[in-house]
Amino acid sequence: MKRLIPLLLVLSLTGAGCTLFKNIESAIQLGSASASNPVTKDRLNAMESAAILIFSGLNVWRTSCVQGLIPPACKGQITNVQVYTRQIQPYLVQLRTFVKTNDQVNATIIWNEVLAVIATVKNQAAANGVTISNVTVGG
């Protein structure tokens, strides 16, 4: 019985992960920022939602790796992706400040940097056979 409980927990987490991926398909579409497409509070919220979805997907990948549900090579792959994910949070802090002060020049620069990092994270994960989400970046 004691062995059955962890197994049920793992199965429920992986099932929740699959449901998560289905729910986030086409959930958020982010476009690049420009003078004609400024970074507003609503767009900032969309960016933060996209980051949350991506981190959630990466956490499911990491949990599956730690639990041995996927091949051991995942550890190195996740380490390679974490180099990029660690860049997102400081950028979002800066972006919040620029949006709050309506500094559109710097907000646009940081917005586009975050989009580039998100695209890199998704591409790195996809290169390792993991689809994080269908959050659309660029455009």
C-alpha positions in Angstrom: 0.0 0.0 0.0 2.8 2.4 0.8 4.3 1.9 -2.6 0.9 2.5 -4.3 0.5 6.0 -2.9 3.6 7.5 -4.6 2.7 5.7 -7.8 -0.8 7.2 -7.7 0.7 10.6 -7.0 3.1 10.4 -10.0 0.2 9.3 -12.3 -2.0 12.1 -11.1 0.8 14.7 -11.6 1.6 13.4 -15.1 -2.1 13.4 -15.9 -2.4 17.0 -14.6 0.6 17.9 -16.8 -1.1 16.6 -19.9 -4.3 18.5 -19.0 -2.2 21.6 -18.4 -0.6 21.3 -21.9 -4.0 20.9 -23.5 -5.5 23.9 -21.7 -2.7 26.2 -22.7 -2.8 25.6 -26.4 -3.3 28.9 -28.1 -3.9 30.5 -24.7 -1.8 33.6 -25.3 -0.5 35.3 -28.3 2.3 37.8 -27.9 3.5 40.1 -30.5 6.7 42.2 -30.7 6.4 45.7 -29.2 7.0 48.9 -31.3 5.9 52.5 -31.3 2.6 51.5 -33.0 2.2 48.5 -30.6 3.2 49.8 -27.2 3.6 47.8 -24.0 0.5 48.3 -21.9 -0.5 46.9 -18.5 -2.8 44.4 -20.3 0.1 43.3 -22.6 2.4 43.0 -19.5 -0.2 40.8 -17.9 -0.3 38.6 -21.0 3.5 38.4 -20.9 3.5 37.4 -17.3 0.8 34.8 -18.0 2.9 33.4 -20.8 5.9 33.2 -18.5 3.8 31.4 -15.8 2.6 28.8 -18.4 6.1 28.2 -19.7 7.5 27.8 -16.2 4.6 25.4 -15.4 5.5 23.3 -18.4 9.1 23.3 -17.5 8.3 22.2 -14.0 6.3 19.2 -15.2 9.3 18.3 -17.4 11.7 18.6 -14.4 9.4 16.6 -12.1 9.2 13.9 -14.7 12.9 13.9 -15.0 13.5 13.7 -11.2 11.0 10.9 -10.8 12.8 8.9 -13.5 9.8 8.9 -15.8 11.8 10.0 -18.8 15.4 9.1 -19.9 18.3 10.3 -17.6 19.6 12.6 -20.4 16.9 15.0 -19.3 19.0 16.4 -16.5 21.6 17.9 -18.9 18.8 19.2 -21.2 17.0 20.9 -18.4 20.2 22.5 -17.1 20.8 23.9 -20.6 17.3 25.4 -20.7 17.6 26.9 -17.2 20.3 29.2 -18.4 17.6 31.0 -20.4 14.7 30.7 -17.9 16.8 32.5 -15.2 16.9 35.6 -17.5 13.2 36.0 -17.7 12.4 37.1 -14.1 14.8 40.0 -13.9 13.6 41.2 -17.3 10.0 41.1 -16.0 10.9 43.2 -13.0 12.4 45.8 -15.3 9.5 45.6 -17.7 7.0 46.2 -14.8 8.9 49.3 -13.8 9.0 50.7 -17.4 5.3 50.1 -17.9 4.5 51.7 -14.6 6.5 54.8 -15.5 5.3 54.7 -19.1 8.9 54.5 -20.4 7.9 53.0 -23.8 11.3 53.1 -25.3 12.9 50.8 -22.6 9.7 48.8 -22.2 9.8 47.9 -25.9 13.4 46.9 -25.7 12.8 44.6 -22.7 9.6 43.3 -24.1 11.3 42.1 -27.2 14.2 40.6 -25.2 11.7 38.6 -23.1 10.1 37.4 -26.3 13.4 36.3 -27.6 14.3 34.4 -24.4 10.8 32.7 -24.4 11.3 31.6 -28.0 14.7 30.2 -27.1 13.4 28.3 -24.1 10.6 26.8 -26.3 13.0 25.9 -29.1 15.5 24.3 -26.6 12.8 22.3 -25.1 11.3 21.3 -28.4 14.8 20.2 -29.6 14.7 17.8 -26.7 11.3 16.5 -27.6 9.3 18.5 -25.1 6.5 20.8 -26.2 6.1 23.5 -23.5 3.0 25.2 -24.8 1.6 26.9 -27.8 2.2 30.4 -26.6 2.9 32.3 -29.8 5.8 34.7 -29.7 6.9 37.2 -32.2 4.7 38.6 -34.9 
